[in-house]
Amino acid sequence: VIKFIKGYILSKIKELETLLKTDVLVEVDEEIVAIEKLLKENGDNKNLKIELEYMQDVRKFYNEALSQIEKGQLSEEEANNILLDLDDMRTDDEDEI
């Protein structure tokens, strides 16, 4: 349950918090901005609107996880499950390339 990173021992909760703040939410926000730009250029594109709504839901989910971490309400098991899901998504993205 504990991972050794660059001389520090991090819990899954701390690992998730760091990943969300420095990578995941940054990527999600960049994707939202890109979709919004495309929507401005392409007007009423239904697929883009669906994608934007999905990404906003993703951002909401990860912001809620971050909020739970900051309040001390997220368990190691929940953090680990989210990390596993993120790893699966990353693997899926790499497979598509």
N, CA, C and O of each residue as an XYZ file, in Angstrom:
388
protein
N       0.821     -1.204      0.000
C       0.000      0.000      0.000
C       0.858      1.258      0.000
O       0.371      2.334     -0.348
N       2.121      1.141      0.383
C       2.983      2.324      0.432
C       4.014      2.234     -0.686
O       4.592      1.174     -0.925
N       4.237      3.338     -1.360
C       5.158      3.388     -2.489
C       6.360      4.264     -2.136
O       6.202      5.325     -1.532
N       7.546      3.824     -2.509
C       8.761      4.576     -2.252
C       9.089      5.413     -3.483
O       9.334      4.867     -4.559
N       9.094      6.740     -3.328
C       9.345      7.629     -4.458
C      10.404      8.651     -4.077
O      10.227      9.422     -3.134
N      11.534      8.650     -4.838
C      12.598      9.633     -4.653
C      12.954      9.864     -3.186
O      13.087     11.007     -2.749
N      13.104      8.796     -2.440
C      13.533      8.925     -1.058
C      12.411      9.195     -0.064
O      12.664      9.294      1.137
N      11.203      9.314     -0.535
C      10.078      9.575      0.360
C       9.088      8.428      0.273
O       8.879      7.844     -0.790
N       8.497      8.125      1.386
C       7.458      7.105      1.395
C       6.117      7.840      1.334
O       5.796      8.654      2.199
N       5.345      7.532      0.291
C       4.053      8.186      0.114
C       2.927      7.178      0.242
O       3.023      6.057     -0.258
N       1.874      7.577      0.905
C       0.690      6.738      0.952
C      -0.017      6.861     -0.389
O       0.274      7.770     -1.167
N      -0.929      5.968     -0.656
C      -1.728      6.034     -1.884
C      -2.515      7.339     -1.925
O      -2.716      7.911     -2.996
N      -2.954      7.804     -0.779
C      -3.713      9.059     -0.719
C      -2.831     10.222     -1.169
O      -3.249     11.040     -1.988
N      -1.624     10.294     -0.639
C      -0.712     11.379     -1.003
C      -0.297     11.260     -2.468
O      -0.186     12.262     -3.175
N      -0.073     10.036     -2.911
C       0.281      9.799     -4.313
C      -0.842     10.296     -5.236
O      -0.583     10.961     -6.239
N      -2.084      9.967     -4.887
C      -3.227     10.412     -5.677
C      -3.346     11.927     -5.658
O      -3.577     12.541     -6.699
N      -3.194     12.535     -4.494
C      -3.296     13.989     -4.374
C      -2.277     14.678     -5.298
O      -2.613     15.616     -6.021
N      -1.059     14.204     -5.259
C      -0.007     14.780     -6.098
C      -0.327     14.604     -7.576
O      -0.184     15.541     -8.362
N      -0.754     13.418     -7.951
C      -1.073     13.130     -9.346
C      -2.240     13.992     -9.839
O      -2.214     14.508    -10.956
N      -3.255     14.140     -8.996
C      -4.410     14.957     -9.382
C      -4.008     16.413     -9.586
O      -4.409     17.040    -10.567
N      -3.217     16.951     -8.661
C      -2.852     18.369     -8.716
C      -1.866     18.689     -9.836
O      -1.958     19.751    -10.452
N      -0.932     17.790    -10.105
C       0.145     18.124    -11.034
C      -0.046     17.555    -12.434
O       0.668     17.945    -13.358
N      -0.986     16.650    -12.604
C      -1.110     15.988    -13.896
C      -2.563     15.879    -14.361
O      -2.944     16.486    -15.362
N      -3.352     15.125    -13.651
C      -4.692     14.774    -14.108
C      -5.581     16.000    -14.301
O      -6.140     16.194    -15.380
N      -5.714     16.818    -13.277
C      -6.603     17.980    -13.399
C      -6.053     19.009    -14.381
O      -6.820     19.722    -15.028
N      -4.750     19.089    -14.494
C      -4.142     19.995    -15.486
C      -4.533     19.535    -16.889
O      -4.939     20.345    -17.722
N      -4.407     18.227    -17.148
C      -4.771     17.669    -18.446
C      -6.255     17.844    -18.740
O      -6.636     18.218    -19.849
N      -7.083     17.571    -17.744
C      -8.529     17.698    -17.922
C      -8.896     19.146    -18.245
O      -9.691     19.399    -19.150
N      -8.323     20.090    -17.511
C      -8.606     21.504    -17.773
C      -8.154     21.917    -19.176
O      -8.857     22.662    -19.859
N      -6.990     21.441    -19.605
C      -6.504     21.748    -20.949
C      -7.442     21.177    -22.006
O      -7.702     21.820    -23.023
N      -7.945     19.978    -21.765
C      -8.875     19.348    -22.698
C     -10.184     20.134    -22.774
O     -10.738     20.319    -23.858
N     -10.669     20.589    -21.640
C     -11.903     21.390    -21.603
C     -11.714     22.676    -22.404
O     -12.582     23.046    -23.195
N     -10.602     23.348    -22.207
C     -10.322     24.591    -22.943
C     -10.284     24.311    -24.450
O     -10.837     25.076    -25.240
N      -9.628     23.211    -24.844
C      -9.532     22.863    -26.264
C     -10.908     22.571    -26.860
O     -11.204     22.996    -27.977
N     -11.739     21.857    -26.127
C     -13.083     21.538    -26.610
C     -13.918     22.814    -26.721
O     -14.645     23.003    -27.696
N     -13.809     23.686    -25.720
C     -14.555     24.951    -25.765
C     -14.138     25.785    -26.977
O     -14.978     26.418    -27.615
N     -12.854     25.785    -27.290
C     -12.359     26.519    -28.463
C     -12.949     25.923    -29.739
O     -13.402     26.654    -30.619
N     -12.943     24.593    -29.836
C     -13.520     23.933    -31.001
C     -15.015     24.232    -31.129
O     -15.530     24.413    -32.232
N     -15.700     24.280    -29.989
C     -17.138     24.595    -30.014
C     -17.388     26.004    -30.541
O     -18.339     26.228    -31.290
N     -16.543     26.949    -30.154
C     -16.683     28.319    -30.656
C     -16.491     28.366    -32.164
O     -17.168     29.116    -32.868
N     -15.560     27.553    -32.649
C     -15.255     27.522    -34.080
C     -16.304     26.745    -34.877
O     -16.582     27.075    -36.030
N     -16.883     25.720    -34.264
C     -17.784     24.813    -34.979
C     -19.241     24.933    -34.565
O     -20.068     24.108    -34.955
N     -19.560     25.947    -33.784
C     -20.957     26.182    -33.423
C     -21.614     25.052    -32.671
O     -21.147     24.641    -31.609
N     -22.684     24.560    -33.218
C     -23.561     23.616    -32.525
C     -23.204     22.154    -32.759
O     -24.071     21.372    -33.148
N     -21.982     21.774    -32.540
C     -21.550     20.399    -32.745
C     -21.975     19.550    -31.541
O     -21.443     19.702    -30.441
N     -22.926     18.669    -31.766
C     -23.494     17.852    -30.686
C     -22.437     16.966    -30.015
O     -22.413     16.837    -28.791
N     -21.567     16.359    -30.824
C     -20.537     15.470    -30.266
C     -19.567     16.237    -29.370
O     -19.150     15.737    -28.325
N     -19.211     17.454    -29.783
C     -18.322     18.266    -28.951
C     -18.994     18.656    -27.646
O     -18.352     18.689    -26.596
N     -20.282     18.952    -27.710
C     -21.021     19.294    -26.483
C     -21.054     18.107    -25.520
O     -20.909     18.277    -24.309
N     -21.245     16.921    -26.060
C     -21.256     15.705    -25.236
C     -19.878     15.487    -24.608
O     -19.765     15.165    -23.425
N     -18.837     15.666    -25.417
C     -17.460     15.504    -24.926
C     -17.141     16.530    -23.838
O     -16.503     16.202    -22.838
N     -17.587     17.769    -24.036
C     -17.368     18.825    -23.044
C     -18.069     18.476    -21.729
O     -17.489     18.605    -20.651
N     -19.304     18.039    -21.833
C     -20.057     17.670    -20.627
C     -19.371     16.519    -19.892
O     -19.285     16.526    -18.664
N     -18.885     15.534    -20.643
C     -18.172     14.400    -20.049
C     -16.919     14.875    -19.312
O     -16.676     14.480    -18.172
N     -16.128     15.722    -19.967
C     -14.888     16.204    -19.350
C     -15.174     17.062    -18.115
O     -14.410     17.030    -17.150
N     -16.255     17.818    -18.139
C     -16.636     18.605    -16.962
C     -17.026     17.683    -15.808
O     -16.730     17.976    -14.649
N     -17.689     16.572    -16.123
C     -18.028     15.580    -15.091
C     -16.772     14.929    -14.523
O     -16.678     14.684    -13.320
N     -15.805     14.653    -15.403
C     -14.528     14.070    -14.971
C     -13.827     15.036    -14.013
O     -13.336     14.640    -12.955
N     -13.791     16.325    -14.411
C     -13.158     17.341    -13.552
C     -13.872     17.407    -12.199
O     -13.223     17.490    -11.157
N     -15.184     17.370    -12.217
C     -15.961     17.423    -10.970
C     -15.622     16.226    -10.069
O     -15.450     16.389     -8.861
N     -15.526     15.032    -10.653
C     -15.209     13.825     -9.889
C     -13.838     13.950     -9.217
O     -13.696     13.670     -8.027
N     -12.829     14.372     -9.989
C     -11.479     14.457     -9.431
C     -11.339     15.615     -8.450
O     -10.576     15.517     -7.488
N     -12.050     16.692     -8.673
C     -12.059     17.784     -7.684
C     -12.701     17.327     -6.382
O     -12.262     17.710     -5.297
N     -13.735     16.512     -6.493
C     -14.387     15.972     -5.291
C     -13.432     15.032     -4.548
O     -13.370     15.054     -3.319
N     -12.693     14.211     -5.288
C     -11.706     13.326     -4.660
C     -10.651     14.156     -3.933
O     -10.251     13.821     -2.817
N     -10.201     15.239     -4.568
C      -9.216     16.129     -3.952
C      -9.784     16.770     -2.689
O      -9.087     16.885     -1.681
N     -11.021     17.177     -2.743
C     -11.679     17.763     -1.580
C     -11.757     16.760     -0.428
O     -11.518     17.109      0.728
N     -12.093     15.514     -0.756
C     -12.151     14.471      0.277
C     -10.772     14.216      0.880
O     -10.650     13.977      2.081
N      -9.743     14.265      0.051
C      -8.373     14.087      0.556
C      -8.054     15.203      1.545
O      -7.559     14.949      2.643
N      -8.341     16.440      1.143
C      -8.026     17.588      1.993
C      -8.794     17.566      3.312
O      -8.318     18.094      4.317
N      -9.975     16.959      3.311
C     -10.783     16.845      4.534
C     -10.456     15.575      5.318
O     -11.017     15.343      6.389
N      -9.546     14.752      4.783
C      -9.186     13.502      5.454
C     -10.281     12.456      5.378
O     -10.376     11.593      6.251
N     -11.111     12.520      4.342
C     -12.258     11.612      4.228
C     -12.080     10.514      3.187
O     -12.984      9.700      3.000
N     -10.935     10.472      2.503
C     -10.708      9.452      1.483
C      -9.814      8.362      2.067
O      -8.748      8.648      2.612
N     -10.257      7.116      1.947
C      -9.476      6.000      2.503
C      -8.357      5.606      1.547
O      -8.381      5.943      0.363
N      -7.378      4.886      2.086
C      -6.278      4.355      1.260
C      -6.848      3.471      0.142
O      -6.382      3.513     -0.996
N      -7.856      2.677      0.487
C      -8.456      1.770     -0.501
C      -9.125      2.559     -1.634
O      -8.969      2.219     -2.807
N      -9.870      3.609     -1.280
C     -10.510      4.437     -2.305
C      -9.460      5.117     -3.177
O      -9.608      5.175     -4.397
N      -8.407      5.629     -2.562
C      -7.326      6.269     -3.307
C      -6.668      5.264     -4.249
O      -6.391      5.580     -5.406
N      -6.425      4.074     -3.758
C      -5.820      3.033     -4.581
C      -6.718      2.685     -5.767
O      -6.225      2.504     -6.881
N      -8.018      2.591     -5.543
C      -8.950      2.276     -6.627
C      -8.935      3.365     -7.705
O      -8.962      3.060     -8.897
N      -8.893      4.619     -7.288
C      -8.834      5.722     -8.251
C      -7.515      5.670     -9.014
O      -7.493      5.873    -10.228
N      -6.415      5.400     -8.309
C      -5.115      5.275     -8.979
C      -5.124      4.143    -10.001
O      -4.572      4.288    -11.092
N      -5.739      3.027     -9.660
C      -5.832      1.906    -10.601
C      -6.652      2.285    -11.827
O      -6.293      1.937    -12.952
N      -7.756      3.002    -11.608
C      -8.583      3.470    -12.729
C      -7.795      4.418    -13.628
O      -7.864      4.322    -14.854
N      -7.049      5.333    -13.013
C      -6.228      6.266    -13.798
C      -5.174      5.513    -14.611
O      -4.915      5.847    -15.767
N      -4.577      4.508    -14.002
C      -3.576      3.709    -14.694
C      -4.202      2.970    -15.880
O      -3.607      2.897    -16.955
N      -5.408      2.422    -15.679
C      -6.124      1.740    -16.765
C      -6.430      2.705    -17.905
O      -6.271      2.353    -19.074
N      -6.871      3.924    -17.572
C      -7.187      4.919    -18.602
C      -5.929      5.292    -19.381
O      -5.970      5.439    -20.602
N      -4.827      5.442    -18.680
C      -3.576      5.800    -19.333
C      -3.122      4.676    -20.271
O      -2.641      4.930    -21.375
N      -3.280      3.450    -19.821
C      -2.926      2.288    -20.647
C      -3.803      2.255    -21.895
O      -3.314      2.000    -22.996
N      -5.100      2.513    -21.723
C      -6.022      2.551    -22.863
C      -5.622      3.644    -23.851
O      -5.649      3.427    -25.062
N      -5.253      4.815    -23.340
C      -4.826      5.922    -24.203
C      -3.573      5.565    -24.979
O      -3.453      5.896    -26.159
N      -2.636      4.888    -24.322
C      -1.397      4.498    -24.989
C      -1.662      3.444    -26.054
O      -0.993      3.426    -27.087
N      -2.636      2.562    -25.812
C      -2.986      1.525    -26.788
C      -3.587      2.136    -28.041
O      -3.431      1.584    -29.130
N      -4.273      3.268    -27.907
C      -4.914      3.928    -29.045
C      -3.912      4.624    -29.951
O      -4.192      4.864    -31.126
N      -2.751      4.947    -29.408
C      -1.748      5.709    -30.183
C      -1.047      4.856    -31.208
O      -0.182      5.348    -31.933
